Amino acid sequence: MSDIITLKQLCVELKLDRREARERLRTAARDPKKHSELAKLHKPRAPWSWVKGSAGEKEARGLFATK
């Protein structure tokens, strides 16, 4: 079974506010040209989670690295 990383774990690791993180992810998911993996993986009303080491996780981390 592959490891899953949740938004909660990512926020604790990167010391981010969860509400702000969700807001930034939703905004990024609406722009599929710029953030294709986030747009593809996002499901409304579903928790944000990624397979560890996946392109989606890397894209999310990159989104939070640019404050």
N, CA, C and O atoms as a CHARMM CRD file, in Angstrom:
* protein
*
  268
    1    1 MET  N      0.84300  -1.18600   0.00000 PROA 1      0.00000
    2    1 MET  CA     0.00000   0.00000   0.00000 PROA 1      0.00000
    3    1 MET  C      0.88400   1.24300   0.00000 PROA 1      0.00000
    4    1 MET  O      1.89100   1.29200   0.70700 PROA 1      0.00000
    5    2 SER  N      0.51700   2.22400  -0.77300 PROA 2      0.00000
    6    2 SER  CA     1.32500   3.43700  -0.86600 PROA 2      0.00000
    7    2 SER  C      1.00100   4.38000   0.29400 PROA 2      0.00000
    8    2 SER  O     -0.10800   4.37300   0.82900 PROA 2      0.00000
    9    3 ASP  N      1.96800   5.17200   0.66200 PROA 3      0.00000
   10    3 ASP  CA     1.78800   6.13300   1.74400 PROA 3      0.00000
   11    3 ASP  C      0.98200   7.32200   1.24100 PROA 3      0.00000
   12    3 ASP  O      1.18800   7.80500   0.12700 PROA 3      0.00000
   13    4 ILE  N      0.07600   7.77600   2.07000 PROA 4      0.00000
   14    4 ILE  CA    -0.76700   8.92200   1.75200 PROA 4      0.00000
   15    4 ILE  C     -0.37100  10.06500   2.68500 PROA 4      0.00000
   16    4 ILE  O     -0.16500   9.85800   3.88000 PROA 4      0.00000
   17    5 ILE  N     -0.26800  11.25400   2.13500 PROA 5      0.00000
   18    5 ILE  CA    -0.01900  12.43700   2.94800 PROA 5      0.00000
   19    5 ILE  C     -1.24500  13.33800   2.83400 PROA 5      0.00000
   20    5 ILE  O     -1.71300  13.62300   1.73200 PROA 5      0.00000
   21    6 THR  N     -1.75800  13.78200   3.97500 PROA 6      0.00000
   22    6 THR  CA    -2.94900  14.62200   3.99500 PROA 6      0.00000
   23    6 THR  C     -2.55500  16.08400   4.11200 PROA 6      0.00000
   24    6 THR  O     -1.40600  16.41400   4.41000 PROA 6      0.00000
   25    7 LEU  N     -3.50800  16.93600   3.87700 PROA 7      0.00000
   26    7 LEU  CA    -3.26200  18.36800   4.00600 PROA 7      0.00000
   27    7 LEU  C     -2.90800  18.71000   5.44600 PROA 7      0.00000
   28    7 LEU  O     -2.06300  19.57300   5.68200 PROA 7      0.00000
   29    8 LYS  N     -3.53200  18.05700   6.40000 PROA 8      0.00000
   30    8 LYS  CA    -3.24000  18.30300   7.81000 PROA 8      0.00000
   31    8 LYS  C     -1.77100  18.00300   8.11500 PROA 8      0.00000
   32    8 LYS  O     -1.10400  18.79000   8.78800 PROA 8      0.00000
   33    9 GLN  N     -1.27100  16.87800   7.62700 PROA 9      0.00000
   34    9 GLN  CA     0.13000  16.52300   7.85000 PROA 9      0.00000
   35    9 GLN  C      1.06200  17.52800   7.17900 PROA 9      0.00000
   36    9 GLN  O      2.08000  17.92100   7.74800 PROA 9      0.00000
   37   10 LEU  N      0.70700  17.93400   5.97700 PROA 10     0.00000
   38   10 LEU  CA     1.52000  18.89300   5.23600 PROA 10     0.00000
   39   10 LEU  C      1.56100  20.24400   5.95300 PROA 10     0.00000
   40   10 LEU  O      2.60900  20.88800   6.00900 PROA 10     0.00000
   41   11 CYS  N      0.43000  20.66700   6.49600 PROA 11     0.00000
   42   11 CYS  CA     0.36900  21.94500   7.21000 PROA 11     0.00000
   43   11 CYS  C      1.19900  21.90900   8.49000 PROA 11     0.00000
   44   11 CYS  O      1.86800  22.88800   8.82100 PROA 11     0.00000
   45   12 VAL  N      1.16000  20.79500   9.20600 PROA 12     0.00000
   46   12 VAL  CA     1.96700  20.66600  10.41800 PROA 12     0.00000
   47   12 VAL  C      3.44500  20.71200  10.05700 PROA 12     0.00000
   48   12 VAL  O      4.23100  21.39700  10.71000 PROA 12     0.00000
   49   13 GLU  N      3.81500  19.98500   9.02300 PROA 13     0.00000
   50   13 GLU  CA     5.21000  19.91700   8.59100 PROA 13     0.00000
   51   13 GLU  C      5.73900  21.28000   8.13700 PROA 13     0.00000
   52   13 GLU  O      6.86300  21.65700   8.47100 PROA 13     0.00000
   53   14 LEU  N      4.92600  22.01400   7.37700 PROA 14     0.00000
   54   14 LEU  CA     5.35700  23.29400   6.82300 PROA 14     0.00000
   55   14 LEU  C      4.93800  24.49900   7.67200 PROA 14     0.00000
   56   14 LEU  O      5.21300  25.64300   7.31100 PROA 14     0.00000
   57   15 LYS  N      4.26800  24.23100   8.81100 PROA 15     0.00000
   58   15 LYS  CA     3.79600  25.27600   9.73100 PROA 15     0.00000
   59   15 LYS  C      2.89800  26.27900   9.01000 PROA 15     0.00000
   60   15 LYS  O      3.16100  27.48200   8.99900 PROA 15     0.00000
   61   16 LEU  N      1.83500  25.75100   8.41200 PROA 16     0.00000
   62   16 LEU  CA     0.87800  26.56500   7.67100 PROA 16     0.00000
   63   16 LEU  C     -0.48000  26.55100   8.36300 PROA 16     0.00000
   64   16 LEU  O     -0.80500  25.61900   9.09900 PROA 16     0.00000
   65   17 ASP  N     -1.25400  27.57800   8.12400 PROA 17     0.00000
   66   17 ASP  CA    -2.63200  27.61900   8.58900 PROA 17     0.00000
   67   17 ASP  C     -3.47900  26.77700   7.62700 PROA 17     0.00000
   68   17 ASP  O     -3.42500  26.98100   6.41500 PROA 17     0.00000
   69   18 ARG  N     -4.25300  25.84100   8.16100 PROA 18     0.00000
   70   18 ARG  CA    -5.01000  24.93100   7.28800 PROA 18     0.00000
   71   18 ARG  C     -6.04900  25.64500   6.44200 PROA 18     0.00000
   72   18 ARG  O     -6.24700  25.30200   5.27700 PROA 18     0.00000
   73   19 ARG  N     -6.70800  26.63000   7.01800 PROA 19     0.00000
   74   19 ARG  CA    -7.74000  27.35400   6.26000 PROA 19     0.00000
   75   19 ARG  C     -7.11400  28.07200   5.06400 PROA 19     0.00000
   76   19 ARG  O     -7.63900  28.00700   3.95200 PROA 19     0.00000
   77   20 GLU  N     -6.00300  28.74800   5.29300 PROA 20     0.00000
   78   20 GLU  CA    -5.31600  29.45300   4.21400 PROA 20     0.00000
   79   20 GLU  C     -4.78800  28.46600   3.16600 PROA 20     0.00000
   80   20 GLU  O     -4.82700  28.74600   1.96800 PROA 20     0.00000
   81   21 ALA  N     -4.29900  27.32200   3.62100 PROA 21     0.00000
   82   21 ALA  CA    -3.78200  26.31000   2.70500 PROA 21     0.00000
   83   21 ALA  C     -4.89200  25.78100   1.79600 PROA 21     0.00000
   84   21 ALA  O     -4.68800  25.64200   0.59000 PROA 21     0.00000
   85   22 ARG  N     -6.06000  25.48500   2.36200 PROA 22     0.00000
   86   22 ARG  CA    -7.19300  25.00000   1.55300 PROA 22     0.00000
   87   22 ARG  C     -7.60900  26.05500   0.53100 PROA 22     0.00000
   88   22 ARG  O     -7.91100  25.73800  -0.61900 PROA 22     0.00000
   89   23 GLU  N     -7.62100  27.31100   0.96900 PROA 23     0.00000
   90   23 GLU  CA    -7.98700  28.40300   0.08000 PROA 23     0.00000
   91   23 GLU  C     -7.02700  28.49400  -1.10600 PROA 23     0.00000
   92   23 GLU  O     -7.45500  28.65500  -2.24900 PROA 23     0.00000
   93   24 ARG  N     -5.73800  28.39100  -0.82600 PROA 24     0.00000
   94   24 ARG  CA    -4.73200  28.45900  -1.89100 PROA 24     0.00000
   95   24 ARG  C     -4.83700  27.26200  -2.83300 PROA 24     0.00000
   96   24 ARG  O     -4.65700  27.40300  -4.04300 PROA 24     0.00000
   97   25 LEU  N     -5.12700  26.08400  -2.27800 PROA 25     0.00000
   98   25 LEU  CA    -5.27200  24.88800  -3.11200 PROA 25     0.00000
   99   25 LEU  C     -6.48900  24.99800  -4.02600 PROA 25     0.00000
  100   25 LEU  O     -6.41900  24.65500  -5.20600 PROA 25     0.00000
  101   26 ARG  N     -7.60700  25.47800  -3.47700 PROA 26     0.00000
  102   26 ARG  CA    -8.81300  25.62900  -4.30700 PROA 26     0.00000
  103   26 ARG  C     -8.57300  26.62300  -5.43800 PROA 26     0.00000
  104   26 ARG  O     -8.99300  26.39600  -6.57300 PROA 26     0.00000
  105   27 THR  N     -7.89700  27.72200  -5.12300 PROA 27     0.00000
  106   27 THR  CA    -7.59500  28.72500  -6.14400 PROA 27     0.00000
  107   27 THR  C     -6.69900  28.12700  -7.22400 PROA 27     0.00000
  108   27 THR  O     -6.92800  28.34100  -8.41500 PROA 27     0.00000
  109   28 ALA  N     -5.69400  27.39000  -6.81400 PROA 28     0.00000
  110   28 ALA  CA    -4.77100  26.77100  -7.77500 PROA 28     0.00000
  111   28 ALA  C     -5.47900  25.71400  -8.62100 PROA 28     0.00000
  112   28 ALA  O     -5.19000  25.58200  -9.81000 PROA 28     0.00000
  113   29 ALA  N     -6.39800  24.96400  -8.02500 PROA 29     0.00000
  114   29 ALA  CA    -7.09700  23.90600  -8.75300 PROA 29     0.00000
  115   29 ALA  C     -8.00600  24.47200  -9.84300 PROA 29     0.00000
  116   29 ALA  O     -8.34300  23.77300 -10.79800 PROA 29     0.00000
  117   30 ARG  N     -8.39800  25.72100  -9.70100 PROA 30     0.00000
  118   30 ARG  CA    -9.24200  26.34400 -10.72800 PROA 30     0.00000
  119   30 ARG  C     -8.45500  26.76100 -11.96000 PROA 30     0.00000
  120   30 ARG  O     -9.04400  27.16500 -12.96300 PROA 30     0.00000
  121   31 ASP  N     -7.13000  26.66800 -11.89900 PROA 31     0.00000
  122   31 ASP  CA    -6.27900  27.06500 -13.02200 PROA 31     0.00000
  123   31 ASP  C     -5.53300  25.83400 -13.55800 PROA 31     0.00000
  124   31 ASP  O     -4.36700  25.62900 -13.22200 PROA 31     0.00000
  125   32 PRO  N     -6.19500  25.01600 -14.38600 PROA 32     0.00000
  126   32 PRO  CA    -5.58300  23.76400 -14.83800 PROA 32     0.00000
  127   32 PRO  C     -4.36200  23.94300 -15.73500 PROA 32     0.00000
  128   32 PRO  O     -3.53700  23.03400 -15.83100 PROA 32     0.00000
  129   33 LYS  N     -4.23100  25.08700 -16.38800 PROA 33     0.00000
  130   33 LYS  CA    -3.05200  25.28600 -17.22900 PROA 33     0.00000
  131   33 LYS  C     -1.79500  25.44900 -16.38400 PROA 33     0.00000
  132   33 LYS  O     -0.72600  24.96300 -16.75400 PROA 33     0.00000
  133   34 LYS  N     -1.92300  26.12100 -15.26700 PROA 34     0.00000
  134   34 LYS  CA    -0.76900  26.39700 -14.41000 PROA 34     0.00000
  135   34 LYS  C     -0.51700  25.27600 -13.40300 PROA 34     0.00000
  136   34 LYS  O      0.63400  24.96900 -13.09400 PROA 34     0.00000
  137   35 HSD  N     -1.58800  24.66300 -12.88900 PROA 35     0.00000
  138   35 HSD  CA    -1.48500  23.62400 -11.86000 PROA 35     0.00000
  139   35 HSD  C     -2.28600  22.39700 -12.29400 PROA 35     0.00000
  140   35 HSD  O     -3.33600  22.09600 -11.72500 PROA 35     0.00000
  141   36 SER  N     -1.79100  21.71100 -13.28500 PROA 36     0.00000
  142   36 SER  CA    -2.54800  20.60500 -13.88300 PROA 36     0.00000
  143   36 SER  C     -2.79300  19.44800 -12.92100 PROA 36     0.00000
  144   36 SER  O     -3.89100  18.89000 -12.90300 PROA 36     0.00000
  145   37 GLU  N     -1.80500  19.07900 -12.12700 PROA 37     0.00000
  146   37 GLU  CA    -1.97900  17.94500 -11.21300 PROA 37     0.00000
  147   37 GLU  C     -3.00800  18.24700 -10.12400 PROA 37     0.00000
  148   37 GLU  O     -3.84000  17.39800  -9.80200 PROA 37     0.00000
  149   38 LEU  N     -2.95500  19.44500  -9.56000 PROA 38     0.00000
  150   38 LEU  CA    -3.92500  19.80900  -8.52200 PROA 38     0.00000
  151   38 LEU  C     -5.33100  19.84900  -9.10000 PROA 38     0.00000
  152   38 LEU  O     -6.27800  19.40400  -8.45100 PROA 38     0.00000
  153   39 ALA  N     -5.47900  20.37200 -10.30200 PROA 39     0.00000
  154   39 ALA  CA    -6.79300  20.43700 -10.93500 PROA 39     0.00000
  155   39 ALA  C     -7.33100  19.03700 -11.22800 PROA 39     0.00000
  156   39 ALA  O     -8.52700  18.78000 -11.08900 PROA 39     0.00000
  157   40 LYS  N     -6.44300  18.14500 -11.63000 PROA 40     0.00000
  158   40 LYS  CA    -6.85500  16.78200 -11.97200 PROA 40     0.00000
  159   40 LYS  C     -7.24500  15.98800 -10.72200 PROA 40     0.00000
  160   40 LYS  O     -8.19100  15.20200 -10.75800 PROA 40     0.00000
  161   41 LEU  N     -6.52600  16.18900  -9.62600 PROA 41     0.00000
  162   41 LEU  CA    -6.74700  15.38800  -8.42000 PROA 41     0.00000
  163   41 LEU  C     -7.84900  15.92000  -7.51500 PROA 41     0.00000
  164   41 LEU  O     -8.36200  15.17900  -6.67700 PROA 41     0.00000
  165   42 HSD  N     -8.22200  17.17900  -7.66100 PROA 42     0.00000
  166   42 HSD  CA    -9.19900  17.77800  -6.75100 PROA 42     0.00000
  167   42 HSD  C    -10.60600  17.25400  -7.00000 PROA 42     0.00000
  168   42 HSD  O    -11.10600  17.27000  -8.12400 PROA 42     0.00000
  169   43 LYS  N    -11.22800  16.79200  -5.92600 PROA 43     0.00000
  170   43 LYS  CA   -12.62200  16.35800  -5.95400 PROA 43     0.00000
  171   43 LYS  C    -13.38400  17.21800  -4.94900 PROA 43     0.00000
  172   43 LYS  O    -12.99800  17.26900  -3.78100 PROA 43     0.00000
  173   44 PRO  N    -14.45300  17.89500  -5.36700 PROA 44     0.00000
  174   44 PRO  CA   -15.21700  18.72600  -4.43100 PROA 44     0.00000
  175   44 PRO  C    -15.70900  17.92400  -3.22900 PROA 44     0.00000
  176   44 PRO  O    -16.11800  16.77000  -3.35400 PROA 44     0.00000
  177   45 ARG  N    -15.66000  18.55700  -2.07800 PROA 45     0.00000
  178   45 ARG  CA   -16.11400  17.98200  -0.80100 PROA 45     0.00000
  179   45 ARG  C    -15.29300  16.78500  -0.32600 PROA 45     0.00000
  180   45 ARG  O    -15.70200  16.07300   0.59100 PROA 45     0.00000
  181   46 ALA  N    -14.15200  16.56800  -0.94200 PROA 46     0.00000
  182   46 ALA  CA   -13.26400  15.47600  -0.52300 PROA 46     0.00000
  183   46 ALA  C    -12.03300  16.08400   0.14000 PROA 46     0.00000
  184   46 ALA  O    -11.59700  17.16800  -0.24900 PROA 46     0.00000
  185   47 PRO  N    -11.47100  15.40700   1.12700 PROA 47     0.00000
  186   47 PRO  CA   -10.27000  15.94700   1.77200 PROA 47     0.00000
  187   47 PRO  C     -9.07800  15.94400   0.81500 PROA 47     0.00000
  188   47 PRO  O     -8.96300  15.07500  -0.04900 PROA 47     0.00000
  189   48 TRP  N     -8.20600  16.91500   0.98200 PROA 48     0.00000
  190   48 TRP  CA    -7.00200  16.98800   0.16800 PROA 48     0.00000
  191   48 TRP  C     -6.01800  15.94400   0.65800 PROA 48     0.00000
  192   48 TRP  O     -5.67500  15.91900   1.84000 PROA 48     0.00000
  193   49 SER  N     -5.56400  15.09000  -0.22700 PROA 49     0.00000
  194   49 SER  CA    -4.54800  14.09000   0.11000 PROA 49     0.00000
  195   49 SER  C     -3.83700  13.67900  -1.16900 PROA 49     0.00000
  196   49 SER  O     -4.39200  13.74400  -2.26600 PROA 49     0.00000
  197   50 TRP  N     -2.58300  13.25100  -0.99100 PROA 50     0.00000
  198   50 TRP  CA    -1.75900  12.87500  -2.12900 PROA 50     0.00000
  199   50 TRP  C     -0.96000  11.64000  -1.77900 PROA 50     0.00000
  200   50 TRP  O     -0.72500  11.35400  -0.60500 PROA 50     0.00000
  201   51 VAL  N     -0.54300  10.90700  -2.79800 PROA 51     0.00000
  202   51 VAL  CA     0.37500   9.79600  -2.60000 PROA 51     0.00000
  203   51 VAL  C      1.74800  10.41700  -2.37900 PROA 51     0.00000
  204   51 VAL  O      2.15800  11.32000  -3.10800 PROA 51     0.00000
  205   52 LYS  N      2.45000   9.92400  -1.36700 PROA 52     0.00000
  206   52 LYS  CA     3.76200  10.47000  -1.03100 PROA 52     0.00000
  207   52 LYS  C      4.70100  10.37400  -2.23300 PROA 52     0.00000
  208   52 LYS  O      4.85300   9.31300  -2.83700 PROA 52     0.00000
  209   53 GLY  N      5.32400  11.50100  -2.56400 PROA 53     0.00000
  210   53 GLY  CA     6.27200  11.53900  -3.67300 PROA 53     0.00000
  211   53 GLY  C      5.63500  11.72200  -5.04100 PROA 53     0.00000
  212   53 GLY  O      6.33900  11.72000  -6.05100 PROA 53     0.00000
  213   54 SER  N      4.32400  11.87800  -5.09600 PROA 54     0.00000
  214   54 SER  CA     3.63900  12.02100  -6.38800 PROA 54     0.00000
  215   54 SER  C      3.80100  13.43700  -6.93600 PROA 54     0.00000
  216   54 SER  O      4.25200  14.34300  -6.23600 PROA 54     0.00000
  217   55 ALA  N      3.42800  13.60300  -8.18800 PROA 55     0.00000
  218   55 ALA  CA     3.50200  14.91000  -8.83000 PROA 55     0.00000
  219   55 ALA  C      2.54100  15.89100  -8.16000 PROA 55     0.00000
  220   55 ALA  O      2.83700  17.08200  -8.06700 PROA 55     0.00000
  221   56 GLY  N      1.40300  15.40300  -7.69700 PROA 56     0.00000
  222   56 GLY  CA     0.43600  16.25700  -7.00600 PROA 56     0.00000
  223   56 GLY  C      0.98400  16.80600  -5.70700 PROA 56     0.00000
  224   56 GLY  O      0.78700  17.97900  -5.39000 PROA 56     0.00000
  225   57 GLU  N      1.67000  15.96200  -4.95400 PROA 57     0.00000
  226   57 GLU  CA     2.27000  16.42000  -3.69100 PROA 57     0.00000
  227   57 GLU  C      3.35600  17.45500  -3.97000 PROA 57     0.00000
  228   57 GLU  O      3.43900  18.47300  -3.28200 PROA 57     0.00000
  229   58 LYS  N      4.17500  17.20100  -4.96400 PROA 58     0.00000
  230   58 LYS  CA     5.24500  18.14200  -5.30900 PROA 58     0.00000
  231   58 LYS  C      4.66900  19.48300  -5.75100 PROA 58     0.00000
  232   58 LYS  O      5.21100  20.53700  -5.41900 PROA 58     0.00000
  233   59 GLU  N      3.57400  19.44200  -6.49800 PROA 59     0.00000
  234   59 GLU  CA     2.94100  20.67500  -6.95200 PROA 59     0.00000
  235   59 GLU  C      2.35300  21.44200  -5.77100 PROA 59     0.00000
  236   59 GLU  O      2.44000  22.66900  -5.72700 PROA 59     0.00000
  237   60 ALA  N      1.75500  20.72900  -4.81300 PROA 60     0.00000
  238   60 ALA  CA     1.19700  21.37900  -3.61900 PROA 60     0.00000
  239   60 ALA  C      2.30800  21.99800  -2.78400 PROA 60     0.00000
  240   60 ALA  O      2.17800  23.13100  -2.32200 PROA 60     0.00000
  241   61 ARG  N      3.39800  21.26700  -2.58800 PROA 61     0.00000
  242   61 ARG  CA     4.51600  21.81400  -1.81800 PROA 61     0.00000
  243   61 ARG  C      5.09500  23.04600  -2.51900 PROA 61     0.00000
  244   61 ARG  O      5.46700  24.01900  -1.86300 PROA 61     0.00000
  245   62 GLY  N      5.16800  23.00200  -3.83700 PROA 62     0.00000
  246   62 GLY  CA     5.65400  24.14600  -4.59500 PROA 62     0.00000
  247   62 GLY  C      4.73100  25.35500  -4.44400 PROA 62     0.00000
  248   62 GLY  O      5.19500  26.49500  -4.41900 PROA 62     0.00000
  249   63 LEU  N      3.44700  25.10600  -4.34400 PROA 63     0.00000
  250   63 LEU  CA     2.47200  26.17500  -4.16400 PROA 63     0.00000
  251   63 LEU  C      2.69400  26.84900  -2.81300 PROA 63     0.00000
  252   63 LEU  O      2.59900  28.07200  -2.71200 PROA 63     0.00000
  253   64 PHE  N      2.98600  26.07800  -1.78700 PROA 64     0.00000
  254   64 PHE  CA     3.18700  26.64100  -0.44800 PROA 64     0.00000
  255   64 PHE  C      4.57200  27.24100  -0.26800 PROA 64     0.00000
  256   64 PHE  O      4.77800  28.05200   0.63500 PROA 64     0.00000
  257   65 ALA  N      5.51200  26.86400  -1.10000 PROA 65     0.00000
  258   65 ALA  CA     6.86900  27.41400  -1.01300 PROA 65     0.00000
  259   65 ALA  C      6.89400  28.85400  -1.52000 PROA 65     0.00000
  260   65 ALA  O      7.76800  29.63600  -1.14300 PROA 65     0.00000
  261   66 THR  N      5.93400  29.20000  -2.37600 PROA 66     0.00000
  262   66 THR  CA     5.86800  30.56700  -2.91200 PROA 66     0.00000
  263   66 THR  C      4.81400  31.34900  -2.16400 PROA 66     0.00000
  264   66 THR  O      3.68200  31.47700  -2.62800 PROA 66     0.00000
  265   67 LYS  N      5.17500  31.86900  -1.01900 PROA 67     0.00000
  266   67 LYS  CA     4.22300  32.64200  -0.21300 PROA 67     0.00000
  267   67 LYS  C      4.11600  33.99000  -0.73300 PROA 67     0.00000
  268   67 LYS  O      3.36400  34.80200  -0.19400 PROA 67     0.00000
